[in-house]
Amino acid sequence: MSSEISTSFKQSYHDMLEIGLQQQGSRLRPAVRVESVNAKYGYFDRVNSVSAVEKTSRHAPTPQIDTPHVRRRVDMRDFHFADMIDKQDVIRATANPESAYVQNAIYSLGREMDNQVISAAFGTAYEGETGGTSTTFPTATQQIAHGSAGMTVAKLRAAKKILDSNEVGDEPRFIACTAQQIDDLLGTTEVTSTDYNSVKALVQGEVNTFLGFTFIRTELIDISGSTRSCIAWSRSGLLLGVGIDIETDISVRNDMSNAIQVYARATFGATRMYEEKVVEIQCTES
């Protein structure tokens, strides 16, 4: 046999592109209040609680009790993505990259939605008639300190107690955390034992729900040093305003040698609507 037969060996190429590992779009959008905003700013109003007064005599003067109004502002921001493919590249490539580029762009904009929601959870909120008054997150009442520990049942109970004490109601509650906090809980007897809970932890190795919270895993959660700031909230506590939902377009760029351009855009912003409905759970990571 000729020693040069390797020249004739076949080579196999697949006619598709795989998309690399990443969070595939938004995970938090289904867990927050979503509103349409067709302006530079979106304003959302609410009224806070009032207290009735006792009537102590017949024909007593009618009391004047001013109902407190709160208006929160959402700043709408524009995000976009573009990449180009020369037609010569399509001919030479084993797979046409257009669909993969489009999907990648959609994923990136979805992740940016989550980034905006995460930033709004503990960031400065703006309120007032024109949104000119800043409101910081009240760490004294709404934060659970890390205590040099990861995610624990005690922290979940503390978060539940804060929300219950604030009378947030029966709307769905969520916790956004990373794989590390899920792993912390999977090592906890109360979470994995069917005597305590009916989650899928033992069957599928995941935490689904516990203490009334639905867990959403995302590695986009902020970390400072070794402290991860996880978010516990009820749905209406966080708001995502959407001006232009994710749109994609594939067109020919005449100014770029007729290259094919993959373009995607969206306009959105987020704010914290209620401090009382959001809790920061600090978790230590080694």
N, C-alpha and C positions, 0 to 999 in steps of 0.2 A: 504494500500500500504506500502511496506517495506520502512523503513527509510534509507535503504542502496542501494536503486535503483540507486542513483547517480553514483555508481560504474560502472553501465552499460551504462551510457550516451555516445553517440557517440562524437568523436572529429574529426574535419575536418582539413586537412592539404592540402595546395595547392602544386602542383607538379611543381612549377616554382619559380625562384628567381628574385626578382625585384632589379634593379640597383639603388642605392641611388642617391639623387639629386647632379648634377654636370654639368659642361659644357661638352657637349657630343662631344668632338673632337675639331678640329681647326675651328674657324670662320673667321680668318684673311687670311688664305692661299688663298682663291679665290680672295682676294683684293690686292695682292701684286704680283710682278714679281717672277716667280718660274723658277729656272734653275737647271739642273742636274750637279752635281759636283762629279767626281770620283777621288778625291785626298784629301790630308790633308788640303790643302787650295784651294779655288777657286778664280780666279782673273777675274775681269770684267772691261773692258776698255770703256772709252768714250772720245770724243773730245769736248772741250768747244768752245764758240763762238769766232769769229775773226772779225776784223774790216778792211774793205778795205780802201785804201788811194787814194787820188786824184792824177791823172796824170796831171801835170801842164805844161808840155812841150812836143814837138814832140821828138820821139826817147828817151824818158826818161829812165833811168835805171830801170830794172825790180825790184820791191821791194821784199825783203825777209821777209815774215811774217810767223813766227813760230806758227803753230797750237798747242794750248795747249792740252796735253793729260793728262787724269786722270785715274788711275787704283785703283779700290777698292778691298780689300781682304775680303773673307768670311772664317772664321775659322769653319771647320766642327767638330761637336761634336757628340759623341756616347751616345745614351740613350737606356736603356732597362728595362724590368720588368720581374719578374718571381715569380710564386707561385706554391706550390705543393699540391696535393690532394692524400691522401692514398686511395687505392682501398677499404679498409674497410670503409672509410668515405662515399664513393659513395653508398655502400650497405645500410648504416645506414641512410643516408640523405633522406629527402622527395623529393629532386630535385638534379639532377646532376649539380654541379656548373661550369663545364668546360666552357660552352658557356658564362655564365655571367662573368667569370674571363677573358676570351678572350676579350669580349666587353669592360670591364673595362680597360684593358690594352691599347686597341686602343684609347679609350677616353683620357687616361692620356698622351699618346704620342702626340696626337693632341693638347692638351692644352699646352704641352711643346713647340710645334712649335709656338704657339701664344706668349708664354713667350719670346721666342727668338726674334720674330719680335718686340714685345713691347720694349724689352731692347735695340734693335738696333736703334729704332726710335730716341731716344735722347741720346744714349750712344756714346762712342768714336768709330769713324770709322777709319780704317787703309788703307792707300793708298801708292802709290809709286811703284817702280819696284818690290820690294819684300814685299810690305805691311808694311814697317817699320816706316812710318810716321803717327802719330796720328792726327786725325781731330776731334775737339770737336763740339758739336752742338751750332750754333750761336744764343744764346738766345736774343741778342740785336736786331736782325732783324726777328727772326722766332718764337718768343714767345709772347703770349698774356697773360698778367699778370692777376691773379685771381680777383683783385679789390674787394676782400671780397664779391664776388657774385658767384652764380652757373653758369650753362650754360645759356647764353642769346643770343638773336638774334644779338645783337651788336657784340658779340664775333664771331659768325658765319660769320657775314659780314666782320669783320676784318680778319678772316682766309681766306675768299674768296679773299679779296683784296690783301693779301700777295701773294697768289698763282697766281692771275691774273697779279700782278705787276712783278712777276718773269717769266712770259711767259711760264707757265708749259704746255700749250697746251690744247687740248680737251679730253685728256684721262680721264677715270673715276676717280672721287674723292670720298674719304671716310672719315668718322669720327668714331673712336673707342671711346666709352664712356660706362659708367655704367648705371644702372637703375636710379640712382639719377639724372643724367643729362637729361635723357629722361623725367623724371618727371618734371624737371625744365622747359623743353620746352613745355610740355603738359599744363603748366599753363600760357603759353604765347599766347596772342591773335593772334599775327601774324602767329604762327605756326598752331593753331587749327582752325582758321577761313578760310573758303573756299574762302573768298574774297582775301586772300593772297596766299593760297597754296592749292595743290590738294592731300596732303598726306592723309593717312588713320587714322589720329589722332582721328577724331571725331567718326569714325565708329568702329575702333578696339582698341582705346586707345593706340596707338603706333605711334612713329615717324618713317617714312619710308625714305623719302627724303625731303630735304629742301635746297634751294640756291645751287642746283647742287651737294650736298653731299648725299651719301648713308650712313645711320647710321648703325653701327654694335655694338650691345650691348655685352659687355664682362665684367665680374667682375674681370678680371685679371689685369685691368689697375692699375698702381701704384698710391699710395697715400702717401703723406708725411705730417704728422700732419693732418690738415684739408684741404689740397690742393691736388686735384686729377689732374694729368697731362694727359689730353685727347689728342688724336692724330688726326690731320687732314693731309691728304696726297693725292697725286695723285699716281696712281698704280705703276709707275716705280720708285717712290721715295724710295721704300723699296724692298729689294730682299731677297728671301728665297732660299738658296741653299740646294738641297736634294741629298745626296749621296746614301743612302739606304732608300727607302720609307718604311712605316710601314709594318713589316712582323710579322707573328705570327706562333707559332709552338707548337704542343701538342705531348709530347714524354714521354717515360718511363725512369725514372732514376734508373738504376740498382744499383747505389751506395747509393740510398736512399730507400731501401726496395721495389724497383719497384714502387715507387710513380709516379703518373702522374704529369708531370710538364707542366704548361702553361707558355710559354715564348713569349715575344714580344720585338722587337728592331727597331731602326731607327737611321739614321745618317743625321744630318742637321745642318744648321747654318744660320744666317741672318746678313745683314748689311744695313746701310743707303746709298743709291747710290747718292742721291742729297740732300744737305741741303735745297736748294731752293724749293724742292717739299714736305717738311715736316714742319708742324706747330704745336707747342705745345700750347694747349689751357688749361690754368690753371683754375680750378673751385673750389670754396670753398664749402665744405660740413660741415654741423653742426654736 
